[in-house]
Amino acid sequence: MAATFKLVYVMILLISLYHVAGNFEDISIECMFSIDCPQIKSNIFRFKCIEDRCKIEFIYQRKKYEI
């Protein structure tokens, strides 16, 4: 009986997490240019205007090693 409750509890948690994660796609900032997007101080990511929406772009580039 307790195992059934645990299973139901885990299923509810996973479904709710999936639902919340899906809602983040609906939240976006409209833009015309990349300057309209929020500016963040990061060397890894930045916001860029893609298809009239602010989307996060991965910009990190690893330094090349010299041999």
PDB file of N, H, CA, C and O in Angstrom:
ATOM      1  N   MET A   1       0.823  -1.189   0.000  1.00  0.00           N
ATOM      2  CA  MET A   1       0.000   0.000   0.000  1.00  0.00           C
ATOM      3  C   MET A   1       0.873   1.260   0.000  1.00  0.00           C
ATOM      4  O   MET A   1       0.605   2.212  -0.733  1.00  0.00           O
ATOM      5  N   ALA A   2       1.910   1.249   0.826  1.00  0.00           N
ATOM      6  H   ALA A   2       2.127   0.476   1.421  1.00  0.00           H
ATOM      7  CA  ALA A   2       2.799   2.411   0.888  1.00  0.00           C
ATOM      8  C   ALA A   2       3.551   2.589  -0.428  1.00  0.00           C
ATOM      9  O   ALA A   2       3.812   3.714  -0.854  1.00  0.00           O
ATOM     10  N   ALA A   3       3.896   1.478  -1.065  1.00  0.00           N
ATOM     11  H   ALA A   3       3.684   0.564  -0.719  1.00  0.00           H
ATOM     12  CA  ALA A   3       4.598   1.561  -2.346  1.00  0.00           C
ATOM     13  C   ALA A   3       3.706   2.199  -3.409  1.00  0.00           C
ATOM     14  O   ALA A   3       4.191   2.942  -4.262  1.00  0.00           O
ATOM     15  N   THR A   4       2.418   1.916  -3.361  1.00  0.00           N
ATOM     16  H   THR A   4       2.024   1.312  -2.668  1.00  0.00           H
ATOM     17  CA  THR A   4       1.475   2.508  -4.312  1.00  0.00           C
ATOM     18  C   THR A   4       1.398   4.014  -4.109  1.00  0.00           C
ATOM     19  O   THR A   4       1.386   4.773  -5.078  1.00  0.00           O
ATOM     20  N   PHE A   5       1.345   4.449  -2.856  1.00  0.00           N
ATOM     21  H   PHE A   5       1.355   3.832  -2.068  1.00  0.00           H
ATOM     22  CA  PHE A   5       1.297   5.880  -2.571  1.00  0.00           C
ATOM     23  C   PHE A   5       2.576   6.574  -3.035  1.00  0.00           C
ATOM     24  O   PHE A   5       2.526   7.685  -3.562  1.00  0.00           O
ATOM     25  N   LYS A   6       3.703   5.929  -2.840  1.00  0.00           N
ATOM     26  H   LYS A   6       3.744   5.026  -2.411  1.00  0.00           H
ATOM     27  CA  LYS A   6       4.967   6.505  -3.287  1.00  0.00           C
ATOM     28  C   LYS A   6       4.993   6.635  -4.808  1.00  0.00           C
ATOM     29  O   LYS A   6       5.449   7.645  -5.344  1.00  0.00           O
ATOM     30  N   LEU A   7       4.504   5.610  -5.493  1.00  0.00           N
ATOM     31  H   LEU A   7       4.134   4.790  -5.057  1.00  0.00           H
ATOM     32  CA  LEU A   7       4.467   5.641  -6.951  1.00  0.00           C
ATOM     33  C   LEU A   7       3.577   6.779  -7.444  1.00  0.00           C
ATOM     34  O   LEU A   7       3.958   7.525  -8.346  1.00  0.00           O
ATOM     35  N   VAL A   8       2.407   6.909  -6.859  1.00  0.00           N
ATOM     36  H   VAL A   8       2.097   6.304  -6.126  1.00  0.00           H
ATOM     37  CA  VAL A   8       1.485   7.980  -7.254  1.00  0.00           C
ATOM     38  C   VAL A   8       2.108   9.343  -6.950  1.00  0.00           C
ATOM     39  O   VAL A   8       2.014  10.265  -7.760  1.00  0.00           O
ATOM     40  N   TYR A   9       2.736   9.468  -5.798  1.00  0.00           N
ATOM     41  H   TYR A   9       2.813   8.719  -5.140  1.00  0.00           H
ATOM     42  CA  TYR A   9       3.380  10.720  -5.405  1.00  0.00           C
ATOM     43  C   TYR A   9       4.475  11.103  -6.397  1.00  0.00           C
ATOM     44  O   TYR A   9       4.556  12.261  -6.807  1.00  0.00           O
ATOM     45  N   VAL A  10       5.308  10.157  -6.782  1.00  0.00           N
ATOM     46  H   VAL A  10       5.242   9.217  -6.448  1.00  0.00           H
ATOM     47  CA  VAL A  10       6.386  10.423  -7.740  1.00  0.00           C
ATOM     48  C   VAL A  10       5.816  10.785  -9.102  1.00  0.00           C
ATOM     49  O   VAL A  10       6.336  11.679  -9.770  1.00  0.00           O
ATOM     50  N   MET A  11       4.765  10.112  -9.520  1.00  0.00           N
ATOM     51  H   MET A  11       4.342   9.387  -8.977  1.00  0.00           H
ATOM     52  CA  MET A  11       4.148  10.424 -10.810  1.00  0.00           C
ATOM     53  C   MET A  11       3.589  11.840 -10.819  1.00  0.00           C
ATOM     54  O   MET A  11       3.742  12.560 -11.805  1.00  0.00           O
ATOM     55  N   ILE A  12       2.945  12.243  -9.734  1.00  0.00           N
ATOM     56  H   ILE A  12       2.821  11.657  -8.933  1.00  0.00           H
ATOM     57  CA  ILE A  12       2.402  13.599  -9.649  1.00  0.00           C
ATOM     58  C   ILE A  12       3.527  14.624  -9.697  1.00  0.00           C
ATOM     59  O   ILE A  12       3.406  15.643 -10.377  1.00  0.00           O
ATOM     60  N   LEU A  13       4.618  14.367  -8.982  1.00  0.00           N
ATOM     61  H   LEU A  13       4.716  13.539  -8.430  1.00  0.00           H
ATOM     62  CA  LEU A  13       5.752  15.295  -9.010  1.00  0.00           C
ATOM     63  C   LEU A  13       6.347  15.419 -10.405  1.00  0.00           C
ATOM     64  O   LEU A  13       6.624  16.527 -10.865  1.00  0.00           O
ATOM     65  N   LEU A  14       6.545  14.298 -11.078  1.00  0.00           N
ATOM     66  H   LEU A  14       6.320  13.398 -10.705  1.00  0.00           H
ATOM     67  CA  LEU A  14       7.141  14.337 -12.413  1.00  0.00           C
ATOM     68  C   LEU A  14       6.237  15.037 -13.419  1.00  0.00           C
ATOM     69  O   LEU A  14       6.712  15.801 -14.259  1.00  0.00           O
ATOM     70  N   ILE A  15       4.952  14.780 -13.336  1.00  0.00           N
ATOM     71  H   ILE A  15       4.567  14.159 -12.654  1.00  0.00           H
ATOM     72  CA  ILE A  15       4.014  15.435 -14.255  1.00  0.00           C
ATOM     73  C   ILE A  15       3.981  16.933 -13.998  1.00  0.00           C
ATOM     74  O   ILE A  15       3.948  17.721 -14.943  1.00  0.00           O
ATOM     75  N   SER A  16       3.990  17.337 -12.732  1.00  0.00           N
ATOM     76  H   SER A  16       4.018  16.698 -11.964  1.00  0.00           H
ATOM     77  CA  SER A  16       3.961  18.769 -12.427  1.00  0.00           C
ATOM     78  C   SER A  16       5.254  19.452 -12.868  1.00  0.00           C
ATOM     79  O   SER A  16       5.210  20.583 -13.352  1.00  0.00           O
ATOM     80  N   LEU A  17       6.406  18.793 -12.713  1.00  0.00           N
ATOM     81  H   LEU A  17       6.442  17.874 -12.320  1.00  0.00           H
ATOM     82  CA  LEU A  17       7.665  19.371 -13.180  1.00  0.00           C
ATOM     83  C   LEU A  17       7.672  19.523 -14.699  1.00  0.00           C
ATOM     84  O   LEU A  17       8.156  20.527 -15.221  1.00  0.00           O
ATOM     85  N   TYR A  18       7.146  18.547 -15.397  1.00  0.00           N
ATOM     86  H   TYR A  18       6.753  17.731 -14.973  1.00  0.00           H
ATOM     87  CA  TYR A  18       7.054  18.620 -16.854  1.00  0.00           C
ATOM     88  C   TYR A  18       6.143  19.775 -17.265  1.00  0.00           C
ATOM     89  O   TYR A  18       6.438  20.494 -18.220  1.00  0.00           O
ATOM     90  N   HIS A  19       5.041  19.948 -16.545  1.00  0.00           N
ATOM     91  H   HIS A  19       4.802  19.363 -15.770  1.00  0.00           H
ATOM     92  CA  HIS A  19       4.092  21.020 -16.845  1.00  0.00           C
ATOM     93  C   HIS A  19       4.738  22.390 -16.626  1.00  0.00           C
ATOM     94  O   HIS A  19       4.580  23.288 -17.453  1.00  0.00           O
ATOM     95  N   VAL A  20       5.455  22.552 -15.533  1.00  0.00           N
ATOM     96  H   VAL A  20       5.584  21.822 -14.861  1.00  0.00           H
ATOM     97  CA  VAL A  20       6.117  23.824 -15.237  1.00  0.00           C
ATOM     98  C   VAL A  20       7.207  24.106 -16.258  1.00  0.00           C
ATOM     99  O   VAL A  20       7.327  25.240 -16.721  1.00  0.00           O
ATOM    100  N   ALA A  21       7.995  23.120 -16.618  1.00  0.00           N
ATOM    101  H   ALA A  21       7.898  22.198 -16.242  1.00  0.00           H
ATOM    102  CA  ALA A  21       9.063  23.309 -17.601  1.00  0.00           C
ATOM    103  C   ALA A  21       8.488  23.677 -18.962  1.00  0.00           C
ATOM    104  O   ALA A  21       9.098  24.453 -19.697  1.00  0.00           O
ATOM    105  N   GLY A  22       7.348  23.144 -19.305  1.00  0.00           N
ATOM    106  H   GLY A  22       6.852  22.514 -18.708  1.00  0.00           H
ATOM    107  CA  GLY A  22       6.709  23.475 -20.569  1.00  0.00           C
ATOM    108  C   GLY A  22       6.198  24.896 -20.611  1.00  0.00           C
ATOM    109  O   GLY A  22       6.117  25.492 -21.685  1.00  0.00           O
ATOM    110  N   ASN A  23       5.850  25.450 -19.459  1.00  0.00           N
ATOM    111  H   ASN A  23       5.915  24.966 -18.587  1.00  0.00           H
ATOM    112  CA  ASN A  23       5.330  26.811 -19.416  1.00  0.00           C
ATOM    113  C   ASN A  23       6.416  27.857 -19.616  1.00  0.00           C
ATOM    114  O   ASN A  23       6.097  28.998 -19.949  1.00  0.00           O
ATOM    115  N   PHE A  24       7.679  27.517 -19.428  1.00  0.00           N
ATOM    116  H   PHE A  24       7.938  26.590 -19.157  1.00  0.00           H
ATOM    117  CA  PHE A  24       8.742  28.489 -19.608  1.00  0.00           C
ATOM    118  C   PHE A  24       8.925  28.861 -21.075  1.00  0.00           C
ATOM    119  O   PHE A  24       9.459  29.929 -21.372  1.00  0.00           O
ATOM    120  N   GLU A  25       8.497  28.011 -21.989  1.00  0.00           N
ATOM    121  H   GLU A  25       8.062  27.143 -21.748  1.00  0.00           H
ATOM    122  CA  GLU A  25       8.591  28.343 -23.405  1.00  0.00           C
ATOM    123  C   GLU A  25       7.648  29.488 -23.753  1.00  0.00           C
ATOM    124  O   GLU A  25       7.921  30.254 -24.678  1.00  0.00           O
ATOM    125  N   ASP A  26       6.543  29.613 -23.022  1.00  0.00           N
ATOM    126  H   ASP A  26       6.322  28.991 -22.271  1.00  0.00           H
ATOM    127  CA  ASP A  26       5.580  30.667 -23.299  1.00  0.00           C
ATOM    128  C   ASP A  26       6.061  32.027 -22.813  1.00  0.00           C
ATOM    129  O   ASP A  26       5.615  33.061 -23.311  1.00  0.00           O
ATOM    130  N   ILE A  27       6.966  32.032 -21.844  1.00  0.00           N
ATOM    131  H   ILE A  27       7.329  31.193 -21.439  1.00  0.00           H
ATOM    132  CA  ILE A  27       7.467  33.280 -21.280  1.00  0.00           C
ATOM    133  C   ILE A  27       8.701  33.686 -22.068  1.00  0.00           C
ATOM    134  O   ILE A  27       9.765  33.082 -21.929  1.00  0.00           O
ATOM    135  N   SER A  28       8.555  34.698 -22.885  1.00  0.00           N
ATOM    136  H   SER A  28       7.690  35.188 -22.997  1.00  0.00           H
ATOM    137  CA  SER A  28       9.694  35.182 -23.650  1.00  0.00           C
ATOM    138  C   SER A  28       9.525  36.678 -23.879  1.00  0.00           C
ATOM    139  O   SER A  28       8.424  37.218 -23.770  1.00  0.00           O
ATOM    140  N   ILE A  29      10.609  37.320 -24.192  1.00  0.00           N
ATOM    141  H   ILE A  29      11.503  36.881 -24.281  1.00  0.00           H
ATOM    142  CA  ILE A  29      10.623  38.760 -24.383  1.00  0.00           C
ATOM    143  C   ILE A  29      10.676  39.039 -25.879  1.00  0.00           C
ATOM    144  O   ILE A  29      11.519  38.500 -26.595  1.00  0.00           O
ATOM    145  N   GLU A  30       9.771  39.881 -26.333  1.00  0.00           N
ATOM    146  H   GLU A  30       9.086  40.319 -25.751  1.00  0.00           H
ATOM    147  CA  GLU A  30       9.773  40.249 -27.740  1.00  0.00           C
ATOM    148  C   GLU A  30      10.879  41.262 -27.999  1.00  0.00           C
ATOM    149  O   GLU A  30      11.188  42.087 -27.139  1.00  0.00           O
ATOM    150  N   CYS A  31      11.471  41.196 -29.184  1.00  0.00           N
ATOM    151  H   CYS A  31      11.219  40.526 -29.883  1.00  0.00           H
ATOM    152  CA  CYS A  31      12.562  42.111 -29.524  1.00  0.00           C
ATOM    153  C   CYS A  31      12.590  42.329 -31.028  1.00  0.00           C
ATOM    154  O   CYS A  31      12.003  41.575 -31.804  1.00  0.00           O
ATOM    155  N   MET A  32      13.291  43.387 -31.408  1.00  0.00           N
ATOM    156  H   MET A  32      13.768  43.999 -30.777  1.00  0.00           H
ATOM    157  CA  MET A  32      13.557  43.630 -32.823  1.00  0.00           C
ATOM    158  C   MET A  32      15.051  43.494 -33.103  1.00  0.00           C
ATOM    159  O   MET A  32      15.463  43.059 -34.179  1.00  0.00           O
ATOM    160  N   PHE A  33      15.857  43.880 -32.103  1.00  0.00           N
ATOM    161  H   PHE A  33      15.523  44.233 -31.229  1.00  0.00           H
ATOM    162  CA  PHE A  33      17.311  43.808 -32.206  1.00  0.00           C
ATOM    163  C   PHE A  33      17.857  43.158 -30.945  1.00  0.00           C
ATOM    164  O   PHE A  33      17.157  43.078 -29.935  1.00  0.00           O
ATOM    165  N   SER A  34      19.080  42.700 -30.993  1.00  0.00           N
ATOM    166  H   SER A  34      19.648  42.765 -31.813  1.00  0.00           H
ATOM    167  CA  SER A  34      19.683  42.040 -29.832  1.00  0.00           C
ATOM    168  C   SER A  34      19.854  42.990 -28.650  1.00  0.00           C
ATOM    169  O   SER A  34      19.904  42.541 -27.505  1.00  0.00           O
ATOM    170  N   ILE A  35      19.942  44.274 -28.904  1.00  0.00           N
ATOM    171  H   ILE A  35      19.901  44.639 -29.834  1.00  0.00           H
ATOM    172  CA  ILE A  35      20.088  45.251 -27.817  1.00  0.00           C
ATOM    173  C   ILE A  35      18.802  45.361 -26.995  1.00  0.00           C
ATOM    174  O   ILE A  35      18.841  45.833 -25.858  1.00  0.00           O
ATOM    175  N   ASP A  36      17.676  44.940 -27.543  1.00  0.00           N
ATOM    176  H   ASP A  36      17.644  44.557 -28.466  1.00  0.00           H
ATOM    177  CA  ASP A  36      16.404  44.959 -26.818  1.00  0.00           C
ATOM    178  C   ASP A  36      16.334  43.862 -25.761  1.00  0.00           C
ATOM    179  O   ASP A  36      15.477  43.910 -24.879  1.00  0.00           O
ATOM    180  N   CYS A  37      17.205  42.898 -25.836  1.00  0.00           N
ATOM    181  H   CYS A  37      17.901  42.859 -26.553  1.00  0.00           H
ATOM    182  CA  CYS A  37      17.202  41.771 -24.897  1.00  0.00           C
ATOM    183  C   CYS A  37      17.944  42.146 -23.615  1.00  0.00           C
ATOM    184  O   CYS A  37      18.773  43.056 -23.625  1.00  0.00           O
ATOM    185  N   PRO A  38      17.653  41.455 -22.513  1.00  0.00           N
ATOM    186  CA  PRO A  38      18.357  41.737 -21.253  1.00  0.00           C
ATOM    187  C   PRO A  38      19.855  41.491 -21.392  1.00  0.00           C
ATOM    188  O   PRO A  38      20.285  40.550 -22.060  1.00  0.00           O
ATOM    189  N   GLN A  39      20.631  42.340 -20.760  1.00  0.00           N
ATOM    190  H   GLN A  39      20.282  43.104 -20.217  1.00  0.00           H
ATOM    191  CA  GLN A  39      22.083  42.203 -20.773  1.00  0.00           C
ATOM    192  C   GLN A  39      22.518  41.503 -19.493  1.00  0.00           C
ATOM    193  O   GLN A  39      22.147  41.925 -18.397  1.00  0.00           O
ATOM    194  N   ILE A  40      23.297  40.445 -19.624  1.00  0.00           N
ATOM    195  H   ILE A  40      23.598  40.103 -20.514  1.00  0.00           H
ATOM    196  CA  ILE A  40      23.797  39.721 -18.459  1.00  0.00           C
ATOM    197  C   ILE A  40      25.319  39.705 -18.510  1.00  0.00           C
ATOM    198  O   ILE A  40      25.920  39.710 -19.584  1.00  0.00           O
ATOM    199  N   LYS A  41      25.920  39.685 -17.342  1.00  0.00           N
ATOM    200  H   LYS A  41      25.432  39.681 -16.469  1.00  0.00           H
ATOM    201  CA  LYS A  41      27.386  39.643 -17.254  1.00  0.00           C
ATOM    202  C   LYS A  41      27.825  38.192 -17.161  1.00  0.00           C
ATOM    203  O   LYS A  41      28.009  37.652 -16.070  1.00  0.00           O
ATOM    204  N   SER A  42      27.988  37.577 -18.308  1.00  0.00           N
ATOM    205  H   SER A  42      27.838  38.016 -19.194  1.00  0.00           H
ATOM    206  CA  SER A  42      28.384  36.180 -18.360  1.00  0.00           C
ATOM    207  C   SER A  42      29.325  35.970 -19.536  1.00  0.00           C
ATOM    208  O   SER A  42      29.135  36.542 -20.609  1.00  0.00           O
ATOM    209  N   ASN A  43      30.327  35.155 -19.321  1.00  0.00           N
ATOM    210  H   ASN A  43      30.480  34.691 -18.449  1.00  0.00           H
ATOM    211  CA  ASN A  43      31.239  34.806 -20.406  1.00  0.00           C
ATOM    212  C   ASN A  43      30.799  33.543 -21.126  1.00  0.00           C
ATOM    213  O   ASN A  43      31.452  33.102 -22.071  1.00  0.00           O
ATOM    214  N   ILE A  44      29.704  32.968 -20.684  1.00  0.00           N
ATOM    215  H   ILE A  44      29.174  33.326 -19.916  1.00  0.00           H
ATOM    216  CA  ILE A  44      29.247  31.701 -21.238  1.00  0.00           C
ATOM    217  C   ILE A  44      27.990  31.880 -22.089  1.00  0.00           C
ATOM    218  O   ILE A  44      27.888  31.312 -23.177  1.00  0.00           O
ATOM    219  N   PHE A  45      27.040  32.664 -21.597  1.00  0.00           N
ATOM    220  H   PHE A  45      27.123  33.126 -20.713  1.00  0.00           H
ATOM    221  CA  PHE A  45      25.771  32.846 -22.293  1.00  0.00           C
ATOM    222  C   PHE A  45      25.500  34.321 -22.536  1.00  0.00           C
ATOM    223  O   PHE A  45      26.046  35.187 -21.853  1.00  0.00           O
ATOM    224  N   ARG A  46      24.642  34.598 -23.527  1.00  0.00           N
ATOM    225  H   ARG A  46      24.198  33.894 -24.081  1.00  0.00           H
ATOM    226  CA  ARG A  46      24.113  35.941 -23.741  1.00  0.00           C
ATOM    227  C   ARG A  46      22.755  35.807 -24.420  1.00  0.00           C
ATOM    228  O   ARG A  46      22.455  34.794 -25.051  1.00  0.00           O
ATOM    229  N   PHE A  47      21.955  36.835 -24.279  1.00  0.00           N
ATOM    230  H   PHE A  47      22.199  37.659 -23.767  1.00  0.00           H
ATOM    231  CA  PHE A  47      20.674  36.861 -24.960  1.00  0.00           C
ATOM    232  C   PHE A  47      20.870  37.424 -26.353  1.00  0.00           C
ATOM    233  O   PHE A  47      21.643  38.359 -26.559  1.00  0.00           O
ATOM    234  N   LYS A  48      20.159  36.843 -27.306  1.00  0.00           N
ATOM    235  H   LYS A  48      19.530  36.083 -27.139  1.00  0.00           H
ATOM    236  CA  LYS A  48      20.237  37.296 -28.683  1.00  0.00           C
ATOM    237  C   LYS A  48      18.834  37.271 -29.274  1.00  0.00           C
ATOM    238  O   LYS A  48      18.042  36.382 -28.960  1.00  0.00           O
ATOM    239  N   CYS A  49      18.529  38.230 -30.116  1.00  0.00           N
ATOM    240  H   CYS A  49      19.172  38.952 -30.371  1.00  0.00           H
ATOM    241  CA  CYS A  49      17.212  38.308 -30.740  1.00  0.00           C
ATOM    242  C   CYS A  49      17.167  37.334 -31.920  1.00  0.00           C
ATOM    243  O   CYS A  49      17.823  37.544 -32.941  1.00  0.00           O
ATOM    244  N   ILE A  50      16.390  36.275 -31.762  1.00  0.00           N
ATOM    245  H   ILE A  50      15.858  36.104 -30.933  1.00  0.00           H
ATOM    246  CA  ILE A  50      16.230  35.258 -32.799  1.00  0.00           C
ATOM    247  C   ILE A  50      14.738  35.066 -33.028  1.00  0.00           C
ATOM    248  O   ILE A  50      13.999  34.717 -32.108  1.00  0.00           O
ATOM    249  N   GLU A  51      14.303  35.296 -34.262  1.00  0.00           N
ATOM    250  H   GLU A  51      14.903  35.579 -35.010  1.00  0.00           H
ATOM    251  CA  GLU A  51      12.897  35.164 -34.640  1.00  0.00           C
ATOM    252  C   GLU A  51      12.003  36.039 -33.762  1.00  0.00           C
ATOM    253  O   GLU A  51      10.951  35.594 -33.304  1.00  0.00           O
ATOM    254  N   ASP A  52      12.421  37.278 -33.531  1.00  0.00           N
ATOM    255  H   ASP A  52      13.276  37.639 -33.904  1.00  0.00           H
ATOM    256  CA  ASP A  52      11.686  38.279 -32.751  1.00  0.00           C
ATOM    257  C   ASP A  52      11.458  37.883 -31.302  1.00  0.00           C
ATOM    258  O   ASP A  52      10.518  38.375 -30.677  1.00  0.00           O
ATOM    259  N   ARG A  53      12.285  37.015 -30.755  1.00  0.00           N
ATOM    260  H   ARG A  53      13.048  36.616 -31.263  1.00  0.00           H
ATOM    261  CA  ARG A  53      12.236  36.609 -29.348  1.00  0.00           C
ATOM    262  C   ARG A  53      13.652  36.606 -28.798  1.00  0.00           C
ATOM    263  O   ARG A  53      14.602  36.278 -29.509  1.00  0.00           O
ATOM    264  N   CYS A  54      13.790  36.973 -27.526  1.00  0.00           N
ATOM    265  H   CYS A  54      13.018  37.240 -26.948  1.00  0.00           H
ATOM    266  CA  CYS A  54      15.097  36.913 -26.870  1.00  0.00           C
ATOM    267  C   CYS A  54      15.365  35.475 -26.458  1.00  0.00           C
ATOM    268  O   CYS A  54      14.612  34.888 -25.681  1.00  0.00           O
ATOM    269  N   LYS A  55      16.432  34.922 -26.979  1.00  0.00           N
ATOM    270  H   LYS A  55      17.044  35.399 -27.610  1.00  0.00           H
ATOM    271  CA  LYS A  55      16.804  33.549 -26.656  1.00  0.00           C
ATOM    272  C   LYS A  55      18.244  33.523 -26.180  1.00  0.00           C
ATOM    273  O   LYS A  55      19.057  34.358 -26.579  1.00  0.00           O
ATOM    274  N   ILE A  56      18.556  32.554 -25.320  1.00  0.00           N
ATOM    275  H   ILE A  56      17.896  31.876 -24.996  1.00  0.00           H
ATOM    276  CA  ILE A  56      19.905  32.442 -24.781  1.00  0.00           C
ATOM    277  C   ILE A  56      20.794  31.738 -25.797  1.00  0.00           C
ATOM    278  O   ILE A  56      20.430  30.704 -26.358  1.00  0.00           O
ATOM    279  N   GLU A  57      21.969  32.323 -26.018  1.00  0.00           N
ATOM    280  H   GLU A  57      22.264  33.162 -25.563  1.00  0.00           H
ATOM    281  CA  GLU A  57      22.930  31.764 -26.961  1.00  0.00           C
ATOM    282  C   GLU A  57      24.189  31.367 -26.193  1.00  0.00           C
ATOM    283  O   GLU A  57      24.654  32.113 -25.331  1.00  0.00           O
ATOM    284  N   PHE A  58      24.728  30.217 -26.499  1.00  0.00           N
ATOM    285  H   PHE A  58      24.350  29.611 -27.199  1.00  0.00           H
ATOM    286  CA  PHE A  58      25.951  29.716 -25.874  1.00  0.00           C
ATOM    287  C   PHE A  58      27.135  30.331 -26.598  1.00  0.00           C
ATOM    288  O   PHE A  58      27.293  30.121 -27.801  1.00  0.00           O
ATOM    289  N   ILE A  59      27.980  31.096 -25.889  1.00  0.00           N
ATOM    290  H   ILE A  59      27.852  31.267 -24.912  1.00  0.00           H
ATOM    291  CA  ILE A  59      29.082  31.799 -26.548  1.00  0.00           C
ATOM    292  C   ILE A  59      30.451  31.376 -26.051  1.00  0.00           C
ATOM    293  O   ILE A  59      31.462  31.863 -26.555  1.00  0.00           O
ATOM    294  N   TYR A  60      30.509  30.491 -25.086  1.00  0.00           N
ATOM    295  H   TYR A  60      29.687  30.095 -24.676  1.00  0.00           H
ATOM    296  CA  TYR A  60      31.791  30.103 -24.496  1.00  0.00           C
ATOM    297  C   TYR A  60      32.640  29.359 -25.519  1.00  0.00           C
ATOM    298  O   TYR A  60      32.180  28.413 -26.159  1.00  0.00           O
ATOM    299  N   GLN A  61      33.864  29.794 -25.658  1.00  0.00           N
ATOM    300  H   GLN A  61      34.237  30.562 -25.138  1.00  0.00           H
ATOM    301  CA  GLN A  61      34.804  29.096 -26.529  1.00  0.00           C
ATOM    302  C   GLN A  61      36.044  28.771 -25.722  1.00  0.00           C
ATOM    303  O   GLN A  61      36.638  29.647 -25.092  1.00  0.00           O
ATOM    304  N   ARG A  62      36.423  27.528 -25.746  1.00  0.00           N
ATOM    305  H   ARG A  62      35.941  26.817 -26.258  1.00  0.00           H
ATOM    306  CA  ARG A  62      37.585  27.085 -24.984  1.00  0.00           C
ATOM    307  C   ARG A  62      38.862  27.577 -25.659  1.00  0.00           C
ATOM    308  O   ARG A  62      38.965  27.601 -26.885  1.00  0.00           O
ATOM    309  N   LYS A  63      39.823  27.963 -24.842  1.00  0.00           N
ATOM    310  H   LYS A  63      39.740  27.943 -23.846  1.00  0.00           H
ATOM    311  CA  LYS A  63      41.101  28.412 -25.381  1.00  0.00           C
ATOM    312  C   LYS A  63      41.831  27.240 -26.021  1.00  0.00           C
ATOM    313  O   LYS A  63      41.799  26.120 -25.512  1.00  0.00           O
ATOM    314  N   LYS A  64      42.484  27.509 -27.135  1.00  0.00           N
ATOM    315  H   LYS A  64      42.509  28.419 -27.549  1.00  0.00           H
ATOM    316  CA  LYS A  64      43.236  26.464 -27.819  1.00  0.00           C
ATOM    317  C   LYS A  64      44.559  26.243 -27.109  1.00  0.00           C
ATOM    318  O   LYS A  64      45.227  27.190 -26.692  1.00  0.00           O
ATOM    319  N   TYR A  65      44.919  24.999 -26.981  1.00  0.00           N
ATOM    320  H   TYR A  65      44.376  24.230 -27.320  1.00  0.00           H
ATOM    321  CA  TYR A  65      46.169  24.648 -26.325  1.00  0.00           C
ATOM    322  C   TYR A  65      47.304  24.650 -27.337  1.00  0.00           C
ATOM    323  O   TYR A  65      47.163  24.164 -28.459  1.00  0.00           O
ATOM    324  N   GLU A  66      48.421  25.202 -26.917  1.00  0.00           N
ATOM    325  H   GLU A  66      48.535  25.597 -26.005  1.00  0.00           H
ATOM    326  CA  GLU A  66      49.600  25.187 -27.774  1.00  0.00           C
ATOM    327  C   GLU A  66      50.506  24.046 -27.341  1.00  0.00           C
ATOM    328  O   GLU A  66      50.730  23.828 -26.150  1.00  0.00           O
ATOM    329  N   ILE A  67      51.015  23.338 -28.308  1.00  0.00           N
ATOM    330  H   ILE A  67      50.833  23.516 -29.276  1.00  0.00           H
ATOM    331  CA  ILE A  67      51.890  22.198 -28.002  1.00  0.00           C
ATOM    332  C   ILE A  67      53.325  22.577 -28.267  1.00  0.00           C
ATOM    333  O   ILE A  67      54.225  21.760 -28.074  1.00  0.00           O
TER     334      ILE A  67
END
